[in-house]
Amino acid sequence: MPPDGAIASTFRALRHRNFRLWFFGQLTSLVGTWMQTIAQNWLVYQLTGSARDLGLVNFVGAIPLVPLTLYAGAIADRFEKRRVIFWCQASMMALAFLLAFLCWTGAVRLWHVLLLAFLLGAAQALDTPARQAFVVELVGKEDLSNAIALNSGIFHGARVLGPAAAGVLVATSGVAGAFFVNGVSFIAVLLCLFLMDVALIRRTGDGPDSAGDLLGGVRYLREHRVPGAIVILISLSALFAMPYHVLVPIFAKEILGRGAEGYGVLMSAAGVGAVLGSLFSASLYVGARKGGAITAGSLTFPFLLLAFAFCRSYAGSILILVAVGFAFVLQNAPANSLLQQLVPDHLRGRVMALYVSLFLGLMRIGSLLLGGLASMTSAPVALAALAAAGLLVGLWVRFRYPELHRSA
């Protein structure tokens, strides 16, 4: 295949008009979301100076996931996903503006941040399964793998721009500006959802009949080994390895001697690697070897976190985080794609609700665990311990579910 053909195949999902709108709207919105994530962690660290509180704020957002998960999946399968996403995104926009207002007026306290994190978690519990299952309706199954990888590229491309912009904004105008810009950025995705051609959306799901079968996704994962193995692997990786970002403010300030801008650069470095990983995952090479890519990513991701835990060089830490971002996507983008490829259309919303809720919920529990362990020991020791556990999980899944490694 000539080079221009290879490039075209990497971006082939963009030939769909609705997906193009989704792609650019999400990119704009997610830049703002990453700005808020960075600014919120910095705000909590300024308010309390506690690693435990950093983990607590991330954990609180997981609490609504437990009661809402099964209903979120049924809602995604029953109702028009575009409308569900629109109202959830509008709710998150309002929460961002409220946090900006509290910071501008100087009234913000830790309990405000905790309450808004809880409400944001509730909105995300309903929004994320619908967004995950919406992609196939935009491009069809023929371009699903490519679209999911590009979707991952959107998310992680925002990790490059968002943290860097947040670092500059926080250093020059305080955290309120980052929260306000995040609120404004939601307008882009709301507008793109409004402009979509509804006639081109490939509706999936059972419609009203699905509302009564809340456990359909649970039964499917219990009865099918490869989809079940994907959910187990990603969930345990989310518990042990993925929360590493919670401690990056501490590494930036206390270990590497940097401020908010240095923190933003470290997070952006992981974003650069993730964008490269997303483009690699969108290629036909990974598309035909999803299981092998998942295995490679699940082993190299925690191993690189071990290296980061013991690195004391700012430049070296940046390079390691680039590799961390690449390995993270190499594990997660093909896993998401393979899971959606295997799951029947009528169960996709419910299965993805379980997948996403376990992913987000356990990552936030891991954040609490990581923050608590760091407060009792140190940030490097805590990160090394959980990264080692993540590496053991990757090895266990590789040998317990060999069919996952062979899956395409």
C-alpha positions as CSV (number, residue, x, y, z in Angstrom):
1,M,0.0,0.0,0.0
2,P,1.5,3.4,-0.9
3,P,2.2,5.9,1.9
4,D,-0.8,8.0,1.1
5,G,-3.0,4.9,1.2
6,A,-1.5,4.0,4.6
7,I,-2.4,7.5,5.9
8,A,-5.9,7.3,4.4
9,S,-6.4,3.9,6.2
10,T,-5.3,5.4,9.5
11,F,-7.9,8.1,9.3
12,R,-10.6,6.2,7.3
13,A,-13.4,6.7,9.9
14,L,-13.3,10.5,9.2
15,R,-15.0,9.9,5.8
16,H,-18.2,9.7,7.8
17,R,-19.7,13.2,8.2
18,N,-21.2,12.6,11.6
19,F,-18.0,11.2,13.0
20,R,-16.0,14.2,11.7
21,L,-18.3,16.5,13.7
22,W,-18.0,14.2,16.7
23,F,-14.2,14.1,16.3
24,F,-13.6,17.9,16.3
25,G,-16.3,18.7,18.8
26,Q,-14.9,16.1,21.3
27,L,-11.4,17.3,20.7
28,T,-12.3,20.9,21.7
29,S,-14.3,19.8,24.7
30,L,-11.8,17.3,26.0
31,V,-9.0,19.9,25.9
32,G,-11.1,21.9,28.4
33,T,-11.8,18.7,30.5
34,W,-8.1,18.0,30.8
35,M,-7.5,21.6,31.8
36,Q,-10.1,21.2,34.6
37,T,-8.6,17.9,35.7
38,I,-5.1,19.5,36.1
39,A,-6.5,22.7,37.7
40,Q,-8.7,20.7,40.1
41,N,-5.8,18.5,41.3
42,W,-3.7,21.7,41.7
43,L,-6.5,23.4,43.6
44,V,-6.9,20.5,46.0
45,Y,-3.2,20.4,46.6
46,Q,-3.2,24.2,47.3
47,L,-6.1,23.9,49.7
48,T,-4.9,21.0,51.8
49,G,-1.4,19.9,50.6
50,S,-2.5,16.3,51.2
51,A,-1.9,13.3,48.9
52,R,-4.8,11.6,50.7
53,D,-7.2,14.5,49.7
54,L,-6.0,14.2,46.0
55,G,-7.0,10.6,46.1
56,L,-10.2,11.3,47.9
57,V,-11.5,13.8,45.3
58,N,-10.9,11.3,42.6
59,F,-12.6,8.6,44.6
60,V,-15.7,10.6,45.3
61,G,-16.5,10.8,41.6
62,A,-16.8,7.0,41.6
63,I,-19.5,6.8,44.2
64,P,-22.5,7.4,41.7
65,L,-21.2,4.8,39.3
66,V,-22.3,1.9,41.6
67,P,-26.0,2.7,41.7
68,L,-26.2,4.1,38.2
69,T,-24.2,1.6,36.2
70,L,-27.0,-0.9,35.2
71,Y,-29.5,1.8,34.6
72,A,-27.0,3.8,32.5
73,G,-26.5,0.8,30.2
74,A,-30.2,0.2,29.8
75,I,-30.7,4.0,29.1
76,A,-28.0,3.8,26.4
77,D,-29.7,0.8,24.7
78,R,-33.2,2.2,25.0
79,F,-33.0,5.9,24.2
80,E,-31.4,7.9,21.4
81,K,-27.8,8.1,22.4
82,R,-27.3,11.6,20.8
83,R,-29.9,13.1,23.2
84,V,-28.6,11.3,26.2
85,I,-25.0,12.6,25.5
86,F,-26.3,16.2,24.8
87,W,-28.0,16.6,28.2
88,C,-25.2,15.0,30.1
89,Q,-22.6,17.2,28.5
90,A,-24.8,20.3,29.2
91,S,-24.9,19.3,32.9
92,M,-21.1,19.0,33.0
93,M,-20.8,22.4,31.4
94,A,-23.0,23.9,34.2
95,L,-20.8,22.2,36.9
96,A,-17.6,23.7,35.4
97,F,-19.1,27.2,35.4
98,L,-20.1,26.8,39.0
99,L,-16.6,25.7,40.1
100,A,-15.1,28.7,38.2
101,F,-17.5,31.0,40.0
102,L,-16.6,29.6,43.4
103,C,-12.9,30.1,42.7
104,W,-13.3,33.6,41.3
105,T,-15.3,34.7,44.4
106,G,-12.7,33.1,46.8
107,A,-15.5,31.0,48.4
108,V,-14.2,27.6,47.2
109,R,-13.6,25.0,49.9
110,L,-12.6,21.3,49.8
111,W,-16.2,20.2,50.4
112,H,-17.3,22.2,47.3
113,V,-14.8,20.3,45.2
114,L,-15.9,17.0,46.7
115,L,-19.6,17.8,46.0
116,L,-19.0,18.9,42.4
117,A,-16.8,15.8,41.8
118,F,-19.7,13.7,43.0
119,L,-22.2,15.4,40.7
120,L,-19.7,15.2,37.8
121,G,-19.4,11.5,38.5
122,A,-23.1,11.0,38.2
123,A,-23.2,12.8,34.9
124,Q,-20.3,10.8,33.6
125,A,-22.0,7.6,34.7
126,L,-24.8,8.3,32.3
127,D,-22.8,9.9,29.6
128,T,-19.8,7.6,29.1
129,P,-21.6,4.3,28.2
130,A,-23.8,6.2,25.7
131,R,-20.7,7.8,24.2
132,Q,-18.8,4.5,24.0
133,A,-21.8,2.8,22.3
134,F,-22.5,5.8,20.1
135,V,-19.4,5.4,17.9
136,V,-20.6,2.4,16.1
137,E,-23.8,4.3,15.2
138,L,-21.6,6.9,13.5
139,V,-19.4,4.7,11.4
140,G,-20.8,1.2,11.4
141,K,-18.9,-2.0,12.3
142,E,-16.6,-1.8,9.2
143,D,-14.8,1.3,10.6
144,L,-15.4,0.7,14.3
145,S,-11.9,-0.3,15.2
146,N,-10.4,2.7,13.4
147,A,-13.0,5.1,14.9
148,I,-12.3,3.9,18.5
149,A,-8.5,4.3,18.0
150,L,-9.1,7.8,16.6
151,N,-11.5,8.5,19.5
152,S,-8.7,7.5,21.8
153,G,-6.5,9.9,19.8
154,I,-8.9,12.7,20.5
155,F,-8.9,12.0,24.2
156,H,-5.1,11.8,24.4
157,G,-4.5,14.7,22.0
158,A,-6.4,16.8,24.5
159,R,-3.9,15.5,27.1
160,V,-1.2,17.2,25.2
161,L,-2.9,20.6,24.9
162,G,-5.0,20.6,28.0
163,P,-2.4,20.2,30.7
164,A,0.1,22.5,29.0
165,A,-2.6,25.2,28.7
166,A,-3.8,24.6,32.3
167,G,-0.3,25.0,33.6
168,V,0.1,28.4,31.9
169,L,-3.4,29.5,32.9
170,V,-3.0,28.4,36.6
171,A,0.4,30.1,36.8
172,T,-0.9,33.4,35.3
173,S,-4.5,33.7,36.3
174,G,-5.3,31.0,38.8
175,V,-7.4,27.9,38.6
176,A,-10.7,29.7,38.0
177,G,-9.7,30.5,34.4
178,A,-9.1,26.9,33.6
179,F,-12.6,25.9,35.0
180,F,-14.3,28.7,33.0
181,V,-12.5,27.7,29.7
182,N,-13.6,24.1,30.3
183,G,-17.2,25.3,30.6
184,V,-17.0,27.2,27.3
185,S,-15.4,24.2,25.5
186,F,-18.5,22.1,26.0
187,I,-20.3,24.4,23.6
188,A,-18.3,22.8,20.8
189,V,-19.5,19.3,21.4
190,L,-23.1,20.5,22.0
191,L,-23.1,22.3,18.7
192,C,-21.7,19.3,16.8
193,L,-24.3,17.0,18.3
194,F,-27.0,19.4,17.2
195,L,-25.6,19.6,13.6
196,M,-25.4,15.9,13.0
197,D,-27.5,14.3,10.3
198,V,-29.9,12.1,12.2
199,A,-30.7,10.1,9.1
200,L,-27.1,8.9,8.9
201,I,-27.0,7.5,12.5
202,R,-27.2,3.7,12.6
203,R,-29.5,3.1,15.5
204,T,-28.6,0.1,17.7
205,G,-30.2,-1.3,20.9
206,D,-33.4,-3.0,21.8
207,G,-35.5,0.1,22.3
208,P,-38.1,0.1,25.2
209,D,-37.9,-3.6,25.7
210,S,-34.3,-3.4,26.9
211,A,-35.2,-1.4,30.0
212,G,-36.4,-4.5,31.9
213,D,-33.2,-6.6,31.4
214,L,-30.7,-4.8,33.5
215,L,-28.4,-7.9,33.9
216,G,-28.0,-8.8,30.2
217,G,-24.5,-7.4,30.1
218,V,-23.5,-9.2,33.3
219,R,-24.7,-12.6,31.9
220,Y,-22.9,-12.0,28.6
221,L,-19.5,-11.3,30.2
222,R,-19.9,-14.3,32.5
223,E,-20.6,-16.6,29.7
224,H,-17.9,-15.4,27.2
225,R,-14.3,-15.7,28.1
226,V,-12.6,-13.2,25.8
227,P,-14.9,-10.3,26.5
228,G,-14.8,-11.2,30.2
229,A,-11.0,-11.3,30.2
230,I,-10.9,-7.8,28.6
231,V,-13.1,-6.4,31.3
232,I,-11.0,-8.1,34.1
233,L,-7.7,-6.9,32.7
234,I,-8.8,-3.3,32.1
235,S,-10.6,-3.1,35.5
236,L,-7.6,-4.4,37.5
237,S,-5.2,-2.2,35.5
238,A,-7.5,0.8,36.3
239,L,-7.2,-0.1,40.0
240,F,-3.4,-0.5,40.2
241,A,-1.7,1.3,37.3
242,M,-3.9,4.0,35.8
243,P,-4.3,6.2,38.9
244,Y,-0.6,7.2,38.6
245,H,-1.6,10.7,37.5
246,V,-2.9,11.5,41.0
247,L,0.7,11.6,42.3
248,V,2.2,13.6,39.4
249,P,1.7,17.0,41.2
250,I,3.8,15.6,44.1
251,F,6.4,14.3,41.7
252,A,6.5,17.6,39.9
253,K,6.8,19.8,43.0
254,E,8.5,17.7,45.7
255,I,10.7,15.3,43.7
256,L,11.5,17.2,40.5
257,G,11.3,20.7,42.0
258,R,8.9,22.1,39.4
259,G,5.7,24.3,39.7
260,A,2.4,24.2,37.9
261,E,4.0,24.6,34.5
262,G,6.3,21.7,35.1
263,Y,3.3,19.6,36.2
264,G,1.5,20.5,33.0
265,V,4.5,19.5,30.9
266,L,4.7,16.1,32.6
267,M,1.1,15.4,31.9
268,S,1.4,16.6,28.4
269,A,4.3,14.3,27.8
270,A,2.1,11.3,28.6
271,G,-0.4,12.9,26.2
272,V,2.1,13.0,23.4
273,G,2.9,9.4,23.9
274,A,-0.8,8.5,24.0
275,V,-1.4,10.4,20.7
276,L,1.4,8.4,19.0
277,G,-0.1,5.2,20.5
278,S,-3.6,6.1,19.2
279,L,-2.3,6.6,15.7
280,F,-0.4,3.3,15.9
281,S,-3.6,1.6,17.2
282,A,-5.6,3.1,14.3
283,S,-3.3,1.4,11.8
284,L,-4.2,-1.8,10.0
285,Y,-1.3,-3.5,11.6
286,V,-2.8,-3.3,15.1
287,G,-6.3,-3.8,13.8
288,A,-5.4,-7.3,12.7
289,R,-3.5,-8.1,16.0
290,K,-5.6,-6.6,18.8
291,G,-5.0,-9.4,21.3
292,G,-1.2,-9.1,20.9
293,A,-1.3,-5.4,21.3
294,I,-3.4,-5.6,24.4
295,T,-0.9,-8.1,25.9
296,A,2.1,-5.9,25.0
297,G,0.5,-2.8,26.4
298,S,-0.7,-4.5,29.7
299,L,2.9,-5.5,30.4
300,T,4.9,-2.5,29.3
301,F,2.5,0.1,30.9
302,P,3.1,-0.9,34.5
303,F,6.8,-1.6,33.9
304,L,7.3,1.9,32.7
305,L,5.5,3.3,35.7
306,L,8.0,1.4,37.9
307,A,10.8,3.2,36.0
308,F,9.0,6.6,36.5
309,A,8.7,6.0,40.2
310,F,12.5,5.7,40.6
311,C,13.5,8.4,38.1
312,R,14.9,11.7,39.6
313,S,15.6,13.5,36.4
314,Y,13.1,15.9,35.0
315,A,14.1,15.3,31.4
316,G,14.2,11.5,32.0
317,S,10.7,11.7,33.6
318,I,9.3,13.4,30.5
319,L,10.7,10.8,28.2
320,I,9.4,7.9,30.4
321,L,5.9,9.5,30.5
322,V,5.9,9.7,26.7
323,A,6.4,5.9,26.7
324,V,3.8,5.5,29.5
325,G,1.2,7.2,27.4
326,F,2.0,5.1,24.3
327,A,1.8,1.8,26.3
328,F,-1.4,2.9,28.0
329,V,-3.2,3.4,24.7
330,L,-1.7,0.2,23.2
331,Q,-3.4,-1.6,26.0
332,N,-6.7,0.2,26.1
333,A,-7.7,1.2,22.5
334,P,-7.5,-2.3,21.1
335,A,-9.3,-3.6,24.2
336,N,-12.2,-1.2,23.7
337,S,-12.3,-2.0,20.0
338,L,-12.2,-5.8,20.4
339,L,-14.9,-5.7,23.1
340,Q,-17.3,-3.7,21.0
341,Q,-16.5,-5.9,18.0
342,L,-17.5,-9.0,20.0
343,V,-20.6,-7.7,21.8
344,P,-24.0,-8.0,20.0
345,D,-25.6,-4.7,19.1
346,H,-28.5,-5.1,21.4
347,L,-26.3,-5.6,24.5
348,R,-23.6,-3.0,23.6
349,G,-24.9,-0.2,25.9
350,R,-25.2,-2.5,28.9
351,V,-21.8,-4.2,28.4
352,M,-20.1,-0.9,27.8
353,A,-21.8,0.5,31.0
354,L,-20.2,-2.3,33.0
355,Y,-16.9,-1.9,31.3
356,V,-16.8,1.9,31.8
357,S,-18.1,1.9,35.4
358,L,-15.6,-0.7,36.5
359,F,-12.8,1.2,34.6
360,L,-13.8,4.6,36.2
361,G,-14.9,3.2,39.5
362,L,-11.8,1.1,40.2
363,M,-9.5,3.8,38.9
364,R,-10.9,6.2,41.5
365,I,-10.7,3.6,44.2
366,G,-7.1,3.1,43.1
367,S,-6.6,6.9,43.4
368,L,-7.8,6.7,47.0
369,L,-5.5,3.7,47.7
370,L,-2.5,5.3,46.0
371,G,-3.0,8.7,47.8
372,G,-3.4,6.9,51.2
373,L,-0.4,4.7,50.6
374,A,1.7,7.8,49.5
375,S,0.7,9.7,52.7
376,M,1.9,6.7,54.8
377,T,5.1,6.1,52.9
378,S,6.1,8.3,49.9
379,A,4.9,9.0,46.4
380,P,7.7,6.9,44.8
381,V,7.1,3.9,47.1
382,A,3.3,4.0,46.6
383,L,3.6,4.2,42.8
384,A,6.2,1.4,42.6
385,A,4.0,-0.9,44.8
386,L,0.8,-0.4,42.7
387,A,2.8,-0.6,39.4
388,A,4.3,-3.9,40.5
389,A,0.8,-5.2,41.2
390,G,-0.4,-4.0,37.8
391,L,2.5,-5.9,36.2
392,L,1.5,-9.1,38.0
393,V,-2.1,-8.7,36.8
394,G,-0.9,-8.4,33.2
395,L,1.1,-11.6,33.5
396,W,-1.8,-13.4,35.2
397,V,-4.2,-12.5,32.4
398,R,-1.7,-13.5,29.7
399,F,-1.4,-17.0,31.0
400,R,-5.0,-17.4,32.4
401,Y,-6.7,-16.3,29.2
402,P,-4.3,-17.3,26.3
403,E,-7.2,-16.9,23.8
404,L,-7.2,-13.1,24.4
405,H,-3.6,-12.9,23.2
406,R,-4.6,-14.7,20.0
407,S,-7.7,-12.6,19.3
408,A,-7.9,-10.3,16.3
